[in-house]
Amino acid sequence: MTAADAAPGAGAGAGAGAGAGAGAGAAAARTAAGRIEPAPFGADPARSVRASITQASVERAFAILLAVAALGFGATTVPAVLSQLPYLDPVWGPVVALALAASFLFVAASVFARRLAQIAQIVCALVFLVALVTWPLTVQEPIPSDQAPWPWWLCTVGSTAAAMGFAPWRASVYTALVPAVYVAIRFTPLGGDAGVGALLNGFYTAILSGAALIIVIVLRRAAAAVDTAQATAVRRYSHAIREHATEVERVQVDAIVHDSVLTTLLSAARADTRDAEMLAARMARNAIDHLEAAAADGPGDAPPVSLVDLRTRISDAVGALAAPVRVDRGHVGSIRVPAIVADAVASAAVQAAVNSVQHAGPAEVDRWIVVEQRGVGVHVEVGDDGAGFDIAGIPAERLGVRRSIVERVVAAGGTAEIVTAPGAGTRVLLDWAPAAGEHR
């Protein structure tokens, strides 16, 4: 085989869509020695990788946290509410307490109905603010100075609900308003006339409410950034998949064009005898069959092929070549390979043999093909002891080795290695094995 084994080909795009999807997990990178290594291009990251923080998970955690806080703090505040009822308006006092309790239960129920979570948080924040602001209207007699108005125990719950339910700027206003209103009430006789102690309590409430607001804003922004990054990654991955499928389709069509169409045209141009014309006609029919098969969806549904059948297919194909090619009987077990893999390996092996017949030397050159099982995969060697060639010297426009042999096998999930040097013969090594976890 030499670098001149292939003519320039045209990347026709028609009718090869089926072959694109079959090799969508087998991108390759070429090394200087002609070795093709499959790139990590298979598993969908959207399925195997889950973001630890997402907007949905953060909102879910917020809803649960607020529900636990509302029920817990609400339950611990019940004794304070009962002890202060004698000082409150007999109608408005119980109504406010029951309304706030109902908003807490609404928050707890919204954990199981996510679409109601924000509504419940807003209702809870507004009801608490009403209860706090209307405290002077609720109290009929000044409460004891050693007691704090019962809404104070729930200031953090109301502020947290506002931080979760409102937009950041509204939540900020709410967070600043609640401590200020509480301090103002505590300075009045109806609020216990607490004096300086009210400032400390207000400062304490402002710190806790502000911390809750900051945590909510930061976590939401972080979750939004994670969701955006994940969506971008999935979009880029999908784009890369489409590009790779297009590349695999191009490789398949280029290989068919080189193997069948161009070879047929060259044979027809050189046909100067009746036998040569009949051979060219037969090759033309085969080329049409190849193109029709590439356009069909059948190969993906075809049953697996045994190594015996694969060896027979290769042997029948090389038997019609102008120089003898020996097909050795290597060890073949009971494994079977997918039909698309068998097609790729057989076509690549036959093309390697054709290149050897055309460029390795006269008919006396020893040429051989070995098909054998290695582990759970298949190994095919096409070799000769002829002229050999320099891989690095293959022009970019030549398709024979690159498209018809190397990239064809890689597109089917296998690997291809060409071992050659000028004057040292050539060996084309084709290998395929099922991916880890596959059972055939």
Secondary structure as GFF3:
##gff-version 3
##sequence-region A 1 440
A	DSSP	alpha_helix	17	22	.	.	.	ID=ss1
A	DSSP	beta_strand	28	30	.	.	.	ID=ss2
A	DSSP	beta_strand	36	38	.	.	.	ID=ss3
A	DSSP	alpha_helix	45	48	.	.	.	ID=ss4
A	DSSP	alpha_helix	55	84	.	.	.	ID=ss5
A	DSSP	three_ten_helix	85	87	.	.	.	ID=ss6
A	DSSP	alpha_helix	92	110	.	.	.	ID=ss7
A	DSSP	three_ten_helix	114	116	.	.	.	ID=ss8
A	DSSP	alpha_helix	117	133	.	.	.	ID=ss9
A	DSSP	alpha_helix	135	138	.	.	.	ID=ss10
A	DSSP	three_ten_helix	150	154	.	.	.	ID=ss11
A	DSSP	alpha_helix	155	165	.	.	.	ID=ss12
A	DSSP	alpha_helix	168	186	.	.	.	ID=ss13
A	DSSP	three_ten_helix	189	191	.	.	.	ID=ss14
A	DSSP	alpha_helix	196	256	.	.	.	ID=ss15
A	DSSP	pi_helix	257	262	.	.	.	ID=ss16
A	DSSP	alpha_helix	263	270	.	.	.	ID=ss17
A	DSSP	alpha_helix	274	295	.	.	.	ID=ss18
A	DSSP	alpha_helix	298	301	.	.	.	ID=ss19
A	DSSP	beta_strand	305	306	.	.	.	ID=ss20
A	DSSP	alpha_helix	307	318	.	.	.	ID=ss21
A	DSSP	beta_strand	326	329	.	.	.	ID=ss22
A	DSSP	beta_strand	336	337	.	.	.	ID=ss23
A	DSSP	alpha_helix	339	359	.	.	.	ID=ss24
A	DSSP	beta_strand	367	374	.	.	.	ID=ss25
A	DSSP	beta_strand	377	384	.	.	.	ID=ss26
A	DSSP	three_ten_helix	391	393	.	.	.	ID=ss27
A	DSSP	pi_helix	402	407	.	.	.	ID=ss28
A	DSSP	alpha_helix	408	411	.	.	.	ID=ss29
A	DSSP	beta_strand	415	420	.	.	.	ID=ss30
A	DSSP	beta_strand	426	432	.	.	.	ID=ss31
###
